[in-house]
Amino acid sequence: MLNNFDRAQTLVEALPYIQRFYGKIIVIKYGGNAMIAPKLFDAVMEDIILLRLVGIPVVLVHGGGPEIDAMLKKLGRESRFVGGLRYTDRETMDVVQSVLCGKVNKDLVATLVRKGASAVGLCGLDAGLFKAVKLAGEDLGYVGEITEVDPGIVLRAIDAGRIPVVATVALGVDEDTSYNINADTAASKLAVALGAEKLILLTNTRGILRKRDDESTLIHVIRTAEIPVLRGEDIIVGGMIPKIECCAAAVSGGVRRAHILDGRIPHSILIEMLTDEGAGTMIVD
């Protein structure tokens, strides 16, 4: 158990990081196990609230895959994925919009408010935050590609002292529809549009491992120029490829740092943001 001196030392260690990031926007993409397990869920909410209370604006971008799967199952429909993306026909798009923009988004807002924060729920349809066209290539139904981000409504929420909670459904500009948007991609593009200091992707893995299944081989820092080499060596594979690409796109767009963090570790956000140790893999230019 920590004594009072150890607690004080922890706060002193955090001070320079609080000073460094004060007033600078952090975009956090939230999903996976951290969104389902109650203890991890509470830890993420507490991290976000603490950062906001010490003057670090946080924008929370969320997915909701398990909740969408559960609703589709209730309706007697199967979830189908192509290349890691959900095939989204018209009926599935209705479910995605209802679950993401409705239940998941408002449950997150309610939790933050109950814990004492000021939070507001948004989706890409609000004030044209995300505009999109149908994703090119293989037909995935109503899966979209973001063509424009108007961050004004998010910035106004931040200026009002609120935590924006953003669901990743976009306004179609090529036809009269909404589009399902990959949450990692949406978080990356929003981070660029906001001029964010950091993009954090919470995942179900430790980060990028040099040897698969050996967490002691975690790569702590990757430069964007190293990514093609690591892919060629089969170190960045599978579902990590699009995550790394989102991080690289954010950094190339002006975000100073992007991070892939293990959402299964309680308070991994605070460990990364406010300690010397850090956590996960950081991507830099």
N, C-alpha and C positions, 0 to 999 in steps of 0.2 A: 504494500500500500504506500502511496506517495505521502511524504510528510509535507509540511507547509513550505519548507525551503525548496523541495523539489517542484512543488506547484509554482512557486515564484520563479524558479529557473526556467520552467516551461514557458511562462508568460514573457520573460525577458528574451528568450530565444525567438519568440514569435514577433516581438516588437519591430525589428527591422523589416520583416516581410510585410507587416501591416502598413508600415510607412511607405514601402516600395509600391504596394498595390492599392493604396488608398485612392479612391475615386476612379480607378481603372476597371473597366467592364470585364467580367469573367462570364463566358458562356459555357454552361454545363449541359451535356447531353446525357439523359438519364433513362435507363431501361434495364432489362435483364433481371438477374437475381436480386439486385439491390432494390428493385421495385416491388418484389414479391415478398421476400423475407421480412417480417415485421421489425426485427432489431436493426437490420441493415437499412430499411426504409426510414426508421426514426433517425438513424445516424446521419443519413444524407440530408434530411430536413433540418436537423440541428446544425450541420456544417454550413448549409446555405444561410440560415438565419444568423449564425454567428458572424459570418463574413459580412453580411449586410449591416449588422449592428456596429461593426468596427469600420464602416465606411467603404466597403468594397462592393460595388453593385454586381449582382448576380442575375443572369438570365437563365432560366431553366427551360430547356427544350426536351420534350419527352416523346418516347414511343409508347407502345401499348400492345405489343404483339400477343402476349398471353391472354390479355383481356379480349382482344379481337377473336383469337382462336376459340375462347370459351363461348363467346356470343354466337359465333358461326356454328359451333357444335350444338348449342341449344336450338338453333334454327334448322338443324339437320343438314348443314352444309360443311363440306370438307375444306380445310385450308390447303392451298396449293402454292408452291414456291418454284420459281424459275431463276436459277443463278443467284439464289439468296434473296430475291425480291418476291413479295407476295403478288400472285396473279390476282388482279382486282377487276372483276366484272361489275356491272352496274349494281347488282344487289349487294355485292361485297363492299363496294364503295360507300353505299348507304350505311352499312354496318360500321365501316372504318370511321366515317365522319361522326356518326352518333356516339361511338365508343370513345374515340380520341378527343373530339371537341366537347363532348358531353361528360360522360361519367369519369373517365380517367383525369381529364383536365380539371374538372371541378373538385374531384376528390383530393387532388394535390393542392389546389388552392385552399380548400377547407382545412387540410392538415396544417399548412403553413399558418393560416389565420388562427387556428386553435392554439398553436404554439407561440402566438404573440407577434407574428410577422404581419406586414401589410402586403398582400399578394393580389395579383389580378390575372385572370385567365384569358388567354388570347389564342387565336388560331390564324393560319395563313390567310384566311378569308377576310379577317378584320382589317379594315382600311387598306386592303390590297397589300398586306404584309408580304405574302409570297404570291407571285404570279408564275404560271407554269404552262407548258405545252406538253402534249403526249410524248412520253419517252421514246426516242428513236430506237430502231433495231427490232429485236424480237417483240412480238405483240404481248404486252403484259396487261392489257386492258387499260384501266384508268390509273396507271402509274405515271407520274409526271416528272418533268425536268424543269427545275426552277430557271426562269429567264430574267426575273427581276425581283429584288428585295427592296421594299420601302420600310426602313426601320423606324419611321417617325413615331408610330404608336408605341413602340417599345421604349424609345428614348423618352417620350413623355411620361411613361409609367415610371421609369428610373428617376427622372427629375422630380416626380411626386413622392419619391421615397418608397416605391413599391417594388416587389419582386415579380417581374413578368414571367408567367408560366405559359409556354407556347406549344400548341399542338400542331403537328406537321401535316396539315391539309392545305392545299393551295388552290387559288382561284384560276380556273382555266381561262386562257386568253385566246386559244385557238378554237374552242367550242364552249357551249353553255354547260359546263360541268365543273365539279371539284376534282382534284387529283390527289391521290395518295403519294406522299413524298417520303423517301428514306430519311429517317430522323438524323442519322450521322451527316448526310449531305446537307440537310436543312440547317443543322447547327453550324456547320462549317461556313455556309454562305451567309448566315446571319451574323456570325462572328466577324467576317470580313466587312459586311455592311455597317456594323456598329463600331468598327475600329477597335475591336476588343484586344485586351492585353493577352488573354489566354483563351484557348478552347480546350475543354476537358471532356473526353469521351469515357464514360463509365462502362466497363465491359465485365465479362465473366471470366477473364483471364488475367494473369499477373502483368502482362504487357507483352513485348516482343522477346521471345526466348531464343538464344543462339542454338540451344539444343532442346528440341521439343520434349515436353514432359519433365524438364529439369529446371525448376524455378530458380535455382542458383545461377543459371546462365542468363538471367535477365539483362537485356541491353538497356542501360539507363538513358543514353542519349543517342539519337540518330539524326544525322544531317540529311537534308533532302537529297543531296547528291549521292548519298550512300544507298538510297532506297532501291534503285535498279540493281545494284550489286547484291543486296540482301535478298531480293526476289530471285535473282539468278542462282543464288546458293540455296534456294528453297528454305530460307529462314523466315521470310514473310510469305505466308501461304494462306489459302482458303479465305475464311471470313476476315482475316486481318488485312488482306489486300485492299478492300474498299475503305476500311477504317484508316489505314495509313495514307491512302490517296486523299481522303477528306482532310486529314491533318496537314498533308503537304500542300493542298490547295489553299487551306487557311493561312498557312505560313507564307506561301508565295503571294497571297493577297494582302499581306500586311499585319496579320496577327503575329505577335512576337514569339509565342510559344504555344505548342499544342501537346496534349498529354493523353496517353492511353492508360487509364487507371483501373485497378481491380476493384469493382464495386462490391466484391464479397468481403473486402477488408473494412471493418467499421472505421469511419472517419478518415478514409483514404484521401478525401478532398483536403481536409485540414493538414494531414501529414504532408501532402504534396505542397500545399500553399504556404504553410506557416512553420515548417521545420527545416533544419539543415539536412535531414536524412532524405526527404522526398519519397516518392513512391511511383512505381510504374515506369513507362517509357516516355521520354520527352523528345519531341520532334522540333528541330530548329533549322533555320535556313543555312 
